[in-house]
């Protein structure tokens, strides 16, 4: 079996750094290309402006020649002579087709040839003229005052820059110069290359400065990610007290806050689970201990097997069975497996029927049960579960209300919801204990102790039923001096309409 080679695994900060580096390089190269393109265009414009300035003396010479001949016919008959007026020395050398200097007869009489001195190598070697400016003739066109071609390149566009030829105060023609397509002169090309080299050096310098900054920025940006990763591993190992501890006002800070909230929730759930297990064990141990003691007393003959003894055993079995059933109901609610059959039903009638079955039990406990007088109110719910809800609420009130006392049911419809209230007389519940009443196995000590029966699961089951019906359940002090339980359920759609 061949072993797979370990692949190179880049960390997130490394990928971010590479992304920054590639992006910076691409932007810099794009800027350099744009800068060079713009520079070449601007530099060619500059070269054209310089060339136009060079044509000013040529325009003066052509104006003088036009005044001597009276028209442009002398150039139309010999268009090649245009070069003699534009660049006299350079053009005559091109016409000869060699690099020999012009003869003294061809030179201007006012410019005599230099006399070589003794030992001067120039006396033995032919004199070469220095390299002149670029040839303008291929880009030049001479037109008359009507715009008709006289001499030069006929492909020069009509909108090309031009220099006016003025003779006796009037414009007799124009020298048009086409744009230079590229740098041809060695000096101009060398200057452009120097500019490109300087821009490239500056670009590399900027990139060399940007890469360390990108490295530091990537490490700084992803430092919270490393802290979150370490905290997540600790949380996965069961350390629910671990916190990210990141204080930032950005998305990573929000993520760290969410992680800390998750850790706190898991810590609370762990503590609740531990307390839940301990409470369940305690609740089961109590009836089992009673059963064991009474059975052992019967076996030892300490207690006679009378009907009262068997009734006591039966009561403890019922209590144990009720606890197990409540636990089973809560387990089903947590798993979302409680069966519900939703249908439109009259909640007023349902409450009346469920409460009527509790009147006798309340009377035996020395309590008066006041039933609501309400009209028809339709909700969409499960009749069996809502009946169980009312039974649990009344049973809870009956167990924890001192005799003589009262239990009062209220039922009203408003704002598209049905509001059911269950009020009882003292003893009440401390304000700090009200939010905990719907927690599993929670009891208020003293007045609402285990001595009154119940395992502290009834209200938890009530909350599960109300949540399944899309409602809410709260606890608050009662005007009667005891506890008020408030249940709100949404009215059915046809009732709201």
Beta strands, then each sheet from edge to edge (+ up, - down):
strand 1: 140-144
strand 2: 149-152
strand 3: 161-167
strand 4: 170-177
strand 5: 343-346
strand 6: 367-370
strand 7: 378-381
strand 8: 405-414
strand 9: 417-425
strand 10: 472-477
strand 11: 481-490
sheet 1: 2+ 1- 4+ 3-
sheet 2: 5+ 7-
sheet 3: 6+ 8+ 9- 11+ 10-
end
